[in-house]
Amino acid sequence: MKSTINVTTEIIDGFIKELDNSKYFLLNMSNETSRTDLFNFALALGLKENVRTPLETSKGLIRTSNEDVKPYFFIYKSIYFDKILSEDESDIDKITDIDAAFELVEQYANTGFKVLAQMKKEFPDDELFSKKLLTKINDMYKQYEPKKFNVDKYYTE
């Protein structure tokens, strides 16, 4: 098994470093938001876009031995099955190939990080960026639970 889950070097040295410096997403407080949370959020955005962006050069973001990432392995394998194996089940034994699943989710997360980085460029003010993120999250929630969750009443443009 790979020792790290990776993202593009450009994202780590750019967008994630910027998040760290601004203490955005409470990444400076280890008990609030983890790298795993950030990665999974970017993964969700990438899956929503349905675009895989290959990692040309990469750096490790999360150690696969971290306890907070291990519960997500089955989700990563499920995504791998849905996106790759469901079309050709003759290779169903590859469902146990966690490295292939990591590679796939890294590509989707890379897309999600690029979406986030572009949003941050468009809305450099932290408060406005927060509102845009909450709106994006709200739109994603509405797709699944249209009446349960709505931040529109709290945030206006």
Phi and psi in radians as a Rosetta constraint file:
Dihedral C 1 N 2 CA 2 C 2 CIRCULARHARMONIC -1.002 0.35
Dihedral N 2 CA 2 C 2 N 3 CIRCULARHARMONIC 2.661 0.35
Dihedral C 2 N 3 CA 3 C 3 CIRCULARHARMONIC -1.544 0.35
Dihedral N 3 CA 3 C 3 N 4 CIRCULARHARMONIC -0.325 0.35
Dihedral C 3 N 4 CA 4 C 4 CIRCULARHARMONIC -2.434 0.35
Dihedral N 4 CA 4 C 4 N 5 CIRCULARHARMONIC 2.687 0.35
Dihedral C 4 N 5 CA 5 C 5 CIRCULARHARMONIC -1.703 0.35
Dihedral N 5 CA 5 C 5 N 6 CIRCULARHARMONIC 2.230 0.35
Dihedral C 5 N 6 CA 6 C 6 CIRCULARHARMONIC -1.888 0.35
Dihedral N 6 CA 6 C 6 N 7 CIRCULARHARMONIC 2.790 0.35
Dihedral C 6 N 7 CA 7 C 7 CIRCULARHARMONIC -2.392 0.35
Dihedral N 7 CA 7 C 7 N 8 CIRCULARHARMONIC 2.907 0.35
Dihedral C 7 N 8 CA 8 C 8 CIRCULARHARMONIC -1.006 0.35
Dihedral N 8 CA 8 C 8 N 9 CIRCULARHARMONIC 2.414 0.35
Dihedral C 8 N 9 CA 9 C 9 CIRCULARHARMONIC -0.947 0.35
Dihedral N 9 CA 9 C 9 N 10 CIRCULARHARMONIC -0.722 0.35
Dihedral C 9 N 10 CA 10 C 10 CIRCULARHARMONIC -1.013 0.35
Dihedral N 10 CA 10 C 10 N 11 CIRCULARHARMONIC -0.669 0.35
Dihedral C 10 N 11 CA 11 C 11 CIRCULARHARMONIC -1.232 0.35
Dihedral N 11 CA 11 C 11 N 12 CIRCULARHARMONIC -0.787 0.35
Dihedral C 11 N 12 CA 12 C 12 CIRCULARHARMONIC -1.135 0.35
Dihedral N 12 CA 12 C 12 N 13 CIRCULARHARMONIC -0.807 0.35
Dihedral C 12 N 13 CA 13 C 13 CIRCULARHARMONIC -1.319 0.35
Dihedral N 13 CA 13 C 13 N 14 CIRCULARHARMONIC -0.307 0.35
Dihedral C 13 N 14 CA 14 C 14 CIRCULARHARMONIC -1.880 0.35
Dihedral N 14 CA 14 C 14 N 15 CIRCULARHARMONIC -1.491 0.35
Dihedral C 14 N 15 CA 15 C 15 CIRCULARHARMONIC -1.065 0.35
Dihedral N 15 CA 15 C 15 N 16 CIRCULARHARMONIC -0.846 0.35
Dihedral C 15 N 16 CA 16 C 16 CIRCULARHARMONIC -1.184 0.35
Dihedral N 16 CA 16 C 16 N 17 CIRCULARHARMONIC -0.667 0.35
Dihedral C 16 N 17 CA 17 C 17 CIRCULARHARMONIC -1.079 0.35
Dihedral N 17 CA 17 C 17 N 18 CIRCULARHARMONIC -0.709 0.35
Dihedral C 17 N 18 CA 18 C 18 CIRCULARHARMONIC -1.094 0.35
Dihedral N 18 CA 18 C 18 N 19 CIRCULARHARMONIC -0.740 0.35
Dihedral C 18 N 19 CA 19 C 19 CIRCULARHARMONIC -1.080 0.35
Dihedral N 19 CA 19 C 19 N 20 CIRCULARHARMONIC -0.743 0.35
Dihedral C 19 N 20 CA 20 C 20 CIRCULARHARMONIC -1.066 0.35
Dihedral N 20 CA 20 C 20 N 21 CIRCULARHARMONIC -0.779 0.35
Dihedral C 20 N 21 CA 21 C 21 CIRCULARHARMONIC -1.171 0.35
Dihedral N 21 CA 21 C 21 N 22 CIRCULARHARMONIC -0.574 0.35
Dihedral C 21 N 22 CA 22 C 22 CIRCULARHARMONIC -1.546 0.35
Dihedral N 22 CA 22 C 22 N 23 CIRCULARHARMONIC -0.098 0.35
Dihedral C 22 N 23 CA 23 C 23 CIRCULARHARMONIC 1.054 0.35
Dihedral N 23 CA 23 C 23 N 24 CIRCULARHARMONIC 0.443 0.35
Dihedral C 23 N 24 CA 24 C 24 CIRCULARHARMONIC -1.243 0.35
Dihedral N 24 CA 24 C 24 N 25 CIRCULARHARMONIC 2.640 0.35
Dihedral C 24 N 25 CA 25 C 25 CIRCULARHARMONIC 1.114 0.35
Dihedral N 25 CA 25 C 25 N 26 CIRCULARHARMONIC 0.212 0.35
Dihedral C 25 N 26 CA 26 C 26 CIRCULARHARMONIC 1.000 0.35
Dihedral N 26 CA 26 C 26 N 27 CIRCULARHARMONIC 0.542 0.35
Dihedral C 26 N 27 CA 27 C 27 CIRCULARHARMONIC -1.172 0.35
Dihedral N 27 CA 27 C 27 N 28 CIRCULARHARMONIC -0.302 0.35
Dihedral C 27 N 28 CA 28 C 28 CIRCULARHARMONIC -1.364 0.35
Dihedral N 28 CA 28 C 28 N 29 CIRCULARHARMONIC -0.176 0.35
Dihedral C 28 N 29 CA 29 C 29 CIRCULARHARMONIC -1.974 0.35
Dihedral N 29 CA 29 C 29 N 30 CIRCULARHARMONIC 1.760 0.35
Dihedral C 29 N 30 CA 30 C 30 CIRCULARHARMONIC -1.025 0.35
Dihedral N 30 CA 30 C 30 N 31 CIRCULARHARMONIC -0.413 0.35
Dihedral C 30 N 31 CA 31 C 31 CIRCULARHARMONIC -1.524 0.35
Dihedral N 31 CA 31 C 31 N 32 CIRCULARHARMONIC -0.027 0.35
Dihedral C 31 N 32 CA 32 C 32 CIRCULARHARMONIC -1.746 0.35
Dihedral N 32 CA 32 C 32 N 33 CIRCULARHARMONIC -1.080 0.35
Dihedral C 32 N 33 CA 33 C 33 CIRCULARHARMONIC -2.318 0.35
Dihedral N 33 CA 33 C 33 N 34 CIRCULARHARMONIC 2.268 0.35
Dihedral C 33 N 34 CA 34 C 34 CIRCULARHARMONIC -1.786 0.35
Dihedral N 34 CA 34 C 34 N 35 CIRCULARHARMONIC 2.902 0.35
Dihedral C 34 N 35 CA 35 C 35 CIRCULARHARMONIC -1.053 0.35
Dihedral N 35 CA 35 C 35 N 36 CIRCULARHARMONIC -0.588 0.35
Dihedral C 35 N 36 CA 36 C 36 CIRCULARHARMONIC -1.101 0.35
Dihedral N 36 CA 36 C 36 N 37 CIRCULARHARMONIC -0.744 0.35
Dihedral C 36 N 37 CA 37 C 37 CIRCULARHARMONIC -1.052 0.35
Dihedral N 37 CA 37 C 37 N 38 CIRCULARHARMONIC -0.798 0.35
Dihedral C 37 N 38 CA 38 C 38 CIRCULARHARMONIC -1.096 0.35
Dihedral N 38 CA 38 C 38 N 39 CIRCULARHARMONIC -0.790 0.35
Dihedral C 38 N 39 CA 39 C 39 CIRCULARHARMONIC -1.051 0.35
Dihedral N 39 CA 39 C 39 N 40 CIRCULARHARMONIC -0.805 0.35
Dihedral C 39 N 40 CA 40 C 40 CIRCULARHARMONIC -1.151 0.35
Dihedral N 40 CA 40 C 40 N 41 CIRCULARHARMONIC -0.591 0.35
Dihedral C 40 N 41 CA 41 C 41 CIRCULARHARMONIC -1.140 0.35
Dihedral N 41 CA 41 C 41 N 42 CIRCULARHARMONIC -0.795 0.35
Dihedral C 41 N 42 CA 42 C 42 CIRCULARHARMONIC -1.099 0.35
Dihedral N 42 CA 42 C 42 N 43 CIRCULARHARMONIC -0.668 0.35
Dihedral C 42 N 43 CA 43 C 43 CIRCULARHARMONIC -1.050 0.35
Dihedral N 43 CA 43 C 43 N 44 CIRCULARHARMONIC -0.786 0.35
Dihedral C 43 N 44 CA 44 C 44 CIRCULARHARMONIC -1.064 0.35
Dihedral N 44 CA 44 C 44 N 45 CIRCULARHARMONIC -0.726 0.35
Dihedral C 44 N 45 CA 45 C 45 CIRCULARHARMONIC -1.124 0.35
Dihedral N 45 CA 45 C 45 N 46 CIRCULARHARMONIC -0.747 0.35
Dihedral C 45 N 46 CA 46 C 46 CIRCULARHARMONIC -1.105 0.35
Dihedral N 46 CA 46 C 46 N 47 CIRCULARHARMONIC -0.704 0.35
Dihedral C 46 N 47 CA 47 C 47 CIRCULARHARMONIC -1.146 0.35
Dihedral N 47 CA 47 C 47 N 48 CIRCULARHARMONIC -0.676 0.35
Dihedral C 47 N 48 CA 48 C 48 CIRCULARHARMONIC -1.086 0.35
Dihedral N 48 CA 48 C 48 N 49 CIRCULARHARMONIC -0.701 0.35
Dihedral C 48 N 49 CA 49 C 49 CIRCULARHARMONIC -1.250 0.35
Dihedral N 49 CA 49 C 49 N 50 CIRCULARHARMONIC -0.373 0.35
Dihedral C 49 N 50 CA 50 C 50 CIRCULARHARMONIC 1.005 0.35
Dihedral N 50 CA 50 C 50 N 51 CIRCULARHARMONIC 0.733 0.35
Dihedral C 50 N 51 CA 51 C 51 CIRCULARHARMONIC -2.280 0.35
Dihedral N 51 CA 51 C 51 N 52 CIRCULARHARMONIC 2.330 0.35
Dihedral C 51 N 52 CA 52 C 52 CIRCULARHARMONIC -1.813 0.35
Dihedral N 52 CA 52 C 52 N 53 CIRCULARHARMONIC 2.190 0.35
Dihedral C 52 N 53 CA 53 C 53 CIRCULARHARMONIC -1.945 0.35
Dihedral N 53 CA 53 C 53 N 54 CIRCULARHARMONIC 1.958 0.35
Dihedral C 53 N 54 CA 54 C 54 CIRCULARHARMONIC -1.054 0.35
Dihedral N 54 CA 54 C 54 N 55 CIRCULARHARMONIC 2.632 0.35
Dihedral C 54 N 55 CA 55 C 55 CIRCULARHARMONIC -1.642 0.35
Dihedral N 55 CA 55 C 55 N 56 CIRCULARHARMONIC 1.891 0.35
Dihedral C 55 N 56 CA 56 C 56 CIRCULARHARMONIC -1.340 0.35
Dihedral N 56 CA 56 C 56 N 57 CIRCULARHARMONIC -0.876 0.35
Dihedral C 56 N 57 CA 57 C 57 CIRCULARHARMONIC -2.215 0.35
Dihedral N 57 CA 57 C 57 N 58 CIRCULARHARMONIC 2.483 0.35
Dihedral C 57 N 58 CA 58 C 58 CIRCULARHARMONIC -2.487 0.35
Dihedral N 58 CA 58 C 58 N 59 CIRCULARHARMONIC 2.829 0.35
Dihedral C 58 N 59 CA 59 C 59 CIRCULARHARMONIC -2.348 0.35
Dihedral N 59 CA 59 C 59 N 60 CIRCULARHARMONIC 2.714 0.35
Dihedral C 59 N 60 CA 60 C 60 CIRCULARHARMONIC -1.264 0.35
Dihedral N 60 CA 60 C 60 N 61 CIRCULARHARMONIC 2.331 0.35
Dihedral C 60 N 61 CA 61 C 61 CIRCULARHARMONIC -1.826 0.35
Dihedral N 61 CA 61 C 61 N 62 CIRCULARHARMONIC -0.687 0.35
Dihedral C 61 N 62 CA 62 C 62 CIRCULARHARMONIC -2.355 0.35
Dihedral N 62 CA 62 C 62 N 63 CIRCULARHARMONIC 2.322 0.35
Dihedral C 62 N 63 CA 63 C 63 CIRCULARHARMONIC -1.329 0.35
Dihedral N 63 CA 63 C 63 N 64 CIRCULARHARMONIC 2.299 0.35
Dihedral C 63 N 64 CA 64 C 64 CIRCULARHARMONIC -1.187 0.35
Dihedral N 64 CA 64 C 64 N 65 CIRCULARHARMONIC -0.258 0.35
Dihedral C 64 N 65 CA 65 C 65 CIRCULARHARMONIC -1.453 0.35
Dihedral N 65 CA 65 C 65 N 66 CIRCULARHARMONIC -0.163 0.35
Dihedral C 65 N 66 CA 66 C 66 CIRCULARHARMONIC -1.104 0.35
Dihedral N 66 CA 66 C 66 N 67 CIRCULARHARMONIC 2.353 0.35
Dihedral C 66 N 67 CA 67 C 67 CIRCULARHARMONIC -1.118 0.35
Dihedral N 67 CA 67 C 67 N 68 CIRCULARHARMONIC -0.515 0.35
Dihedral C 67 N 68 CA 68 C 68 CIRCULARHARMONIC -1.319 0.35
Dihedral N 68 CA 68 C 68 N 69 CIRCULARHARMONIC -0.256 0.35
Dihedral C 68 N 69 CA 69 C 69 CIRCULARHARMONIC -1.671 0.35
Dihedral N 69 CA 69 C 69 N 70 CIRCULARHARMONIC -0.449 0.35
Dihedral C 69 N 70 CA 70 C 70 CIRCULARHARMONIC -0.988 0.35
Dihedral N 70 CA 70 C 70 N 71 CIRCULARHARMONIC -0.677 0.35
Dihedral C 70 N 71 CA 71 C 71 CIRCULARHARMONIC -1.102 0.35
Dihedral N 71 CA 71 C 71 N 72 CIRCULARHARMONIC -0.294 0.35
Dihedral C 71 N 72 CA 72 C 72 CIRCULARHARMONIC -1.570 0.35
Dihedral N 72 CA 72 C 72 N 73 CIRCULARHARMONIC -0.132 0.35
Dihedral C 72 N 73 CA 73 C 73 CIRCULARHARMONIC -0.964 0.35
Dihedral N 73 CA 73 C 73 N 74 CIRCULARHARMONIC -0.724 0.35
Dihedral C 73 N 74 CA 74 C 74 CIRCULARHARMONIC -1.172 0.35
Dihedral N 74 CA 74 C 74 N 75 CIRCULARHARMONIC -0.543 0.35
Dihedral C 74 N 75 CA 75 C 75 CIRCULARHARMONIC -1.200 0.35
Dihedral N 75 CA 75 C 75 N 76 CIRCULARHARMONIC -0.765 0.35
Dihedral C 75 N 76 CA 76 C 76 CIRCULARHARMONIC -1.069 0.35
Dihedral N 76 CA 76 C 76 N 77 CIRCULARHARMONIC -0.696 0.35
Dihedral C 76 N 77 CA 77 C 77 CIRCULARHARMONIC -1.160 0.35
Dihedral N 77 CA 77 C 77 N 78 CIRCULARHARMONIC -0.644 0.35
Dihedral C 77 N 78 CA 78 C 78 CIRCULARHARMONIC -1.124 0.35
Dihedral N 78 CA 78 C 78 N 79 CIRCULARHARMONIC -0.725 0.35
Dihedral C 78 N 79 CA 79 C 79 CIRCULARHARMONIC -1.100 0.35
Dihedral N 79 CA 79 C 79 N 80 CIRCULARHARMONIC -0.752 0.35
Dihedral C 79 N 80 CA 80 C 80 CIRCULARHARMONIC -1.042 0.35
Dihedral N 80 CA 80 C 80 N 81 CIRCULARHARMONIC -0.775 0.35
Dihedral C 80 N 81 CA 81 C 81 CIRCULARHARMONIC -1.083 0.35
Dihedral N 81 CA 81 C 81 N 82 CIRCULARHARMONIC -0.840 0.35
Dihedral C 81 N 82 CA 82 C 82 CIRCULARHARMONIC -1.083 0.35
Dihedral N 82 CA 82 C 82 N 83 CIRCULARHARMONIC -0.777 0.35
Dihedral C 82 N 83 CA 83 C 83 CIRCULARHARMONIC -1.503 0.35
Dihedral N 83 CA 83 C 83 N 84 CIRCULARHARMONIC -0.500 0.35
Dihedral C 83 N 84 CA 84 C 84 CIRCULARHARMONIC -2.014 0.35
Dihedral N 84 CA 84 C 84 N 85 CIRCULARHARMONIC -0.977 0.35
Dihedral C 84 N 85 CA 85 C 85 CIRCULARHARMONIC -1.397 0.35
Dihedral N 85 CA 85 C 85 N 86 CIRCULARHARMONIC -0.438 0.35
Dihedral C 85 N 86 CA 86 C 86 CIRCULARHARMONIC -1.148 0.35
Dihedral N 86 CA 86 C 86 N 87 CIRCULARHARMONIC -0.410 0.35
Dihedral C 86 N 87 CA 87 C 87 CIRCULARHARMONIC -1.378 0.35
Dihedral N 87 CA 87 C 87 N 88 CIRCULARHARMONIC -0.519 0.35
Dihedral C 87 N 88 CA 88 C 88 CIRCULARHARMONIC -2.466 0.35
Dihedral N 88 CA 88 C 88 N 89 CIRCULARHARMONIC 1.618 0.35
Dihedral C 88 N 89 CA 89 C 89 CIRCULARHARMONIC -1.354 0.35
Dihedral N 89 CA 89 C 89 N 90 CIRCULARHARMONIC 0.061 0.35
Dihedral C 89 N 90 CA 90 C 90 CIRCULARHARMONIC -1.166 0.35
Dihedral N 90 CA 90 C 90 N 91 CIRCULARHARMONIC -0.382 0.35
Dihedral C 90 N 91 CA 91 C 91 CIRCULARHARMONIC -1.813 0.35
Dihedral N 91 CA 91 C 91 N 92 CIRCULARHARMONIC 0.554 0.35
Dihedral C 91 N 92 CA 92 C 92 CIRCULARHARMONIC -1.021 0.35
Dihedral N 92 CA 92 C 92 N 93 CIRCULARHARMONIC -0.443 0.35
Dihedral C 92 N 93 CA 93 C 93 CIRCULARHARMONIC -1.101 0.35
Dihedral N 93 CA 93 C 93 N 94 CIRCULARHARMONIC -0.346 0.35
Dihedral C 93 N 94 CA 94 C 94 CIRCULARHARMONIC -1.239 0.35
Dihedral N 94 CA 94 C 94 N 95 CIRCULARHARMONIC -0.125 0.35
Dihedral C 94 N 95 CA 95 C 95 CIRCULARHARMONIC -1.050 0.35
Dihedral N 95 CA 95 C 95 N 96 CIRCULARHARMONIC -0.415 0.35
Dihedral C 95 N 96 CA 96 C 96 CIRCULARHARMONIC -1.513 0.35
Dihedral N 96 CA 96 C 96 N 97 CIRCULARHARMONIC -0.061 0.35
Dihedral C 96 N 97 CA 97 C 97 CIRCULARHARMONIC -1.431 0.35
Dihedral N 97 CA 97 C 97 N 98 CIRCULARHARMONIC 1.523 0.35
Dihedral C 97 N 98 CA 98 C 98 CIRCULARHARMONIC -1.136 0.35
Dihedral N 98 CA 98 C 98 N 99 CIRCULARHARMONIC -0.536 0.35
Dihedral C 98 N 99 CA 99 C 99 CIRCULARHARMONIC -1.132 0.35
Dihedral N 99 CA 99 C 99 N 100 CIRCULARHARMONIC -0.664 0.35
Dihedral C 99 N 100 CA 100 C 100 CIRCULARHARMONIC -1.158 0.35
Dihedral N 100 CA 100 C 100 N 101 CIRCULARHARMONIC -0.670 0.35
Dihedral C 100 N 101 CA 101 C 101 CIRCULARHARMONIC -1.136 0.35
Dihedral N 101 CA 101 C 101 N 102 CIRCULARHARMONIC -0.749 0.35
Dihedral C 101 N 102 CA 102 C 102 CIRCULARHARMONIC -1.026 0.35
Dihedral N 102 CA 102 C 102 N 103 CIRCULARHARMONIC -0.794 0.35
Dihedral C 102 N 103 CA 103 C 103 CIRCULARHARMONIC -1.034 0.35
Dihedral N 103 CA 103 C 103 N 104 CIRCULARHARMONIC -0.738 0.35
Dihedral C 103 N 104 CA 104 C 104 CIRCULARHARMONIC -1.148 0.35
Dihedral N 104 CA 104 C 104 N 105 CIRCULARHARMONIC -0.858 0.35
Dihedral C 104 N 105 CA 105 C 105 CIRCULARHARMONIC -1.189 0.35
Dihedral N 105 CA 105 C 105 N 106 CIRCULARHARMONIC -0.520 0.35
Dihedral C 105 N 106 CA 106 C 106 CIRCULARHARMONIC -1.056 0.35
Dihedral N 106 CA 106 C 106 N 107 CIRCULARHARMONIC -0.705 0.35
Dihedral C 106 N 107 CA 107 C 107 CIRCULARHARMONIC -1.170 0.35
Dihedral N 107 CA 107 C 107 N 108 CIRCULARHARMONIC -0.746 0.35
Dihedral C 107 N 108 CA 108 C 108 CIRCULARHARMONIC -1.165 0.35
Dihedral N 108 CA 108 C 108 N 109 CIRCULARHARMONIC -0.728 0.35
Dihedral C 108 N 109 CA 109 C 109 CIRCULARHARMONIC -1.121 0.35
Dihedral N 109 CA 109 C 109 N 110 CIRCULARHARMONIC -0.642 0.35
Dihedral C 109 N 110 CA 110 C 110 CIRCULARHARMONIC -1.023 0.35
Dihedral N 110 CA 110 C 110 N 111 CIRCULARHARMONIC -0.732 0.35
Dihedral C 110 N 111 CA 111 C 111 CIRCULARHARMONIC -1.081 0.35
Dihedral N 111 CA 111 C 111 N 112 CIRCULARHARMONIC -0.796 0.35
Dihedral C 111 N 112 CA 112 C 112 CIRCULARHARMONIC -1.071 0.35
Dihedral N 112 CA 112 C 112 N 113 CIRCULARHARMONIC -0.712 0.35
Dihedral C 112 N 113 CA 113 C 113 CIRCULARHARMONIC -1.109 0.35
Dihedral N 113 CA 113 C 113 N 114 CIRCULARHARMONIC -0.660 0.35
Dihedral C 113 N 114 CA 114 C 114 CIRCULARHARMONIC -1.147 0.35
Dihedral N 114 CA 114 C 114 N 115 CIRCULARHARMONIC -0.655 0.35
Dihedral C 114 N 115 CA 115 C 115 CIRCULARHARMONIC -1.081 0.35
Dihedral N 115 CA 115 C 115 N 116 CIRCULARHARMONIC -0.815 0.35
Dihedral C 115 N 116 CA 116 C 116 CIRCULARHARMONIC -1.096 0.35
Dihedral N 116 CA 116 C 116 N 117 CIRCULARHARMONIC -0.760 0.35
Dihedral C 116 N 117 CA 117 C 117 CIRCULARHARMONIC -1.091 0.35
Dihedral N 117 CA 117 C 117 N 118 CIRCULARHARMONIC -0.696 0.35
Dihedral C 117 N 118 CA 118 C 118 CIRCULARHARMONIC -1.154 0.35
Dihedral N 118 CA 118 C 118 N 119 CIRCULARHARMONIC -0.714 0.35
Dihedral C 118 N 119 CA 119 C 119 CIRCULARHARMONIC -1.086 0.35
Dihedral N 119 CA 119 C 119 N 120 CIRCULARHARMONIC -0.706 0.35
Dihedral C 119 N 120 CA 120 C 120 CIRCULARHARMONIC -1.146 0.35
Dihedral N 120 CA 120 C 120 N 121 CIRCULARHARMONIC -0.627 0.35
Dihedral C 120 N 121 CA 121 C 121 CIRCULARHARMONIC -1.153 0.35
Dihedral N 121 CA 121 C 121 N 122 CIRCULARHARMONIC -0.729 0.35
Dihedral C 121 N 122 CA 122 C 122 CIRCULARHARMONIC -1.237 0.35
Dihedral N 122 CA 122 C 122 N 123 CIRCULARHARMONIC -0.553 0.35
Dihedral C 122 N 123 CA 123 C 123 CIRCULARHARMONIC -2.266 0.35
Dihedral N 123 CA 123 C 123 N 124 CIRCULARHARMONIC 1.298 0.35
Dihedral C 123 N 124 CA 124 C 124 CIRCULARHARMONIC -1.177 0.35
Dihedral N 124 CA 124 C 124 N 125 CIRCULARHARMONIC -0.406 0.35
Dihedral C 124 N 125 CA 125 C 125 CIRCULARHARMONIC -1.229 0.35
Dihedral N 125 CA 125 C 125 N 126 CIRCULARHARMONIC 2.234 0.35
Dihedral C 125 N 126 CA 126 C 126 CIRCULARHARMONIC -0.999 0.35
Dihedral N 126 CA 126 C 126 N 127 CIRCULARHARMONIC -0.680 0.35
Dihedral C 126 N 127 CA 127 C 127 CIRCULARHARMONIC -1.179 0.35
Dihedral N 127 CA 127 C 127 N 128 CIRCULARHARMONIC -0.778 0.35
Dihedral C 127 N 128 CA 128 C 128 CIRCULARHARMONIC -1.163 0.35
Dihedral N 128 CA 128 C 128 N 129 CIRCULARHARMONIC -0.700 0.35
Dihedral C 128 N 129 CA 129 C 129 CIRCULARHARMONIC -1.039 0.35
Dihedral N 129 CA 129 C 129 N 130 CIRCULARHARMONIC -0.763 0.35
Dihedral C 129 N 130 CA 130 C 130 CIRCULARHARMONIC -1.027 0.35
Dihedral N 130 CA 130 C 130 N 131 CIRCULARHARMONIC -0.782 0.35
Dihedral C 130 N 131 CA 131 C 131 CIRCULARHARMONIC -1.094 0.35
Dihedral N 131 CA 131 C 131 N 132 CIRCULARHARMONIC -0.726 0.35
Dihedral C 131 N 132 CA 132 C 132 CIRCULARHARMONIC -1.144 0.35
Dihedral N 132 CA 132 C 132 N 133 CIRCULARHARMONIC -0.710 0.35
Dihedral C 132 N 133 CA 133 C 133 CIRCULARHARMONIC -1.116 0.35
Dihedral N 133 CA 133 C 133 N 134 CIRCULARHARMONIC -0.786 0.35
Dihedral C 133 N 134 CA 134 C 134 CIRCULARHARMONIC -1.092 0.35
Dihedral N 134 CA 134 C 134 N 135 CIRCULARHARMONIC -0.649 0.35
Dihedral C 134 N 135 CA 135 C 135 CIRCULARHARMONIC -1.119 0.35
Dihedral N 135 CA 135 C 135 N 136 CIRCULARHARMONIC -0.755 0.35
Dihedral C 135 N 136 CA 136 C 136 CIRCULARHARMONIC -1.115 0.35
Dihedral N 136 CA 136 C 136 N 137 CIRCULARHARMONIC -0.771 0.35
Dihedral C 136 N 137 CA 137 C 137 CIRCULARHARMONIC -1.078 0.35
Dihedral N 137 CA 137 C 137 N 138 CIRCULARHARMONIC -0.771 0.35
Dihedral C 137 N 138 CA 138 C 138 CIRCULARHARMONIC -1.039 0.35
Dihedral N 138 CA 138 C 138 N 139 CIRCULARHARMONIC -0.760 0.35
Dihedral C 138 N 139 CA 139 C 139 CIRCULARHARMONIC -1.078 0.35
Dihedral N 139 CA 139 C 139 N 140 CIRCULARHARMONIC -0.665 0.35
Dihedral C 139 N 140 CA 140 C 140 CIRCULARHARMONIC -1.180 0.35
Dihedral N 140 CA 140 C 140 N 141 CIRCULARHARMONIC -0.736 0.35
Dihedral C 140 N 141 CA 141 C 141 CIRCULARHARMONIC -1.109 0.35
Dihedral N 141 CA 141 C 141 N 142 CIRCULARHARMONIC -0.704 0.35
Dihedral C 141 N 142 CA 142 C 142 CIRCULARHARMONIC -1.014 0.35
Dihedral N 142 CA 142 C 142 N 143 CIRCULARHARMONIC -0.555 0.35
Dihedral C 142 N 143 CA 143 C 143 CIRCULARHARMONIC -1.062 0.35
Dihedral N 143 CA 143 C 143 N 144 CIRCULARHARMONIC -0.576 0.35
Dihedral C 143 N 144 CA 144 C 144 CIRCULARHARMONIC -1.817 0.35
Dihedral N 144 CA 144 C 144 N 145 CIRCULARHARMONIC -0.646 0.35
Dihedral C 144 N 145 CA 145 C 145 CIRCULARHARMONIC -2.362 0.35
Dihedral N 145 CA 145 C 145 N 146 CIRCULARHARMONIC 1.320 0.35
Dihedral C 145 N 146 CA 146 C 146 CIRCULARHARMONIC -1.040 0.35
Dihedral N 146 CA 146 C 146 N 147 CIRCULARHARMONIC -0.520 0.35
Dihedral C 146 N 147 CA 147 C 147 CIRCULARHARMONIC -1.792 0.35
Dihedral N 147 CA 147 C 147 N 148 CIRCULARHARMONIC -0.229 0.35
Dihedral C 147 N 148 CA 148 C 148 CIRCULARHARMONIC -1.414 0.35
Dihedral N 148 CA 148 C 148 N 149 CIRCULARHARMONIC -0.652 0.35
Dihedral C 148 N 149 CA 149 C 149 CIRCULARHARMONIC -2.306 0.35
Dihedral N 149 CA 149 C 149 N 150 CIRCULARHARMONIC 2.195 0.35
Dihedral C 149 N 150 CA 150 C 150 CIRCULARHARMONIC -2.684 0.35
Dihedral N 150 CA 150 C 150 N 151 CIRCULARHARMONIC 1.931 0.35
Dihedral C 150 N 151 CA 151 C 151 CIRCULARHARMONIC -1.527 0.35
Dihedral N 151 CA 151 C 151 N 152 CIRCULARHARMONIC -0.056 0.35
Dihedral C 151 N 152 CA 152 C 152 CIRCULARHARMONIC -0.966 0.35
Dihedral N 152 CA 152 C 152 N 153 CIRCULARHARMONIC -0.589 0.35
Dihedral C 152 N 153 CA 153 C 153 CIRCULARHARMONIC -1.264 0.35
Dihedral N 153 CA 153 C 153 N 154 CIRCULARHARMONIC -0.279 0.35
Dihedral C 153 N 154 CA 154 C 154 CIRCULARHARMONIC -1.724 0.35
Dihedral N 154 CA 154 C 154 N 155 CIRCULARHARMONIC -0.535 0.35
Dihedral C 154 N 155 CA 155 C 155 CIRCULARHARMONIC -2.162 0.35
Dihedral N 155 CA 155 C 155 N 156 CIRCULARHARMONIC 2.277 0.35
Dihedral C 155 N 156 CA 156 C 156 CIRCULARHARMONIC -2.172 0.35
Dihedral N 156 CA 156 C 156 N 157 CIRCULARHARMONIC 2.701 0.35
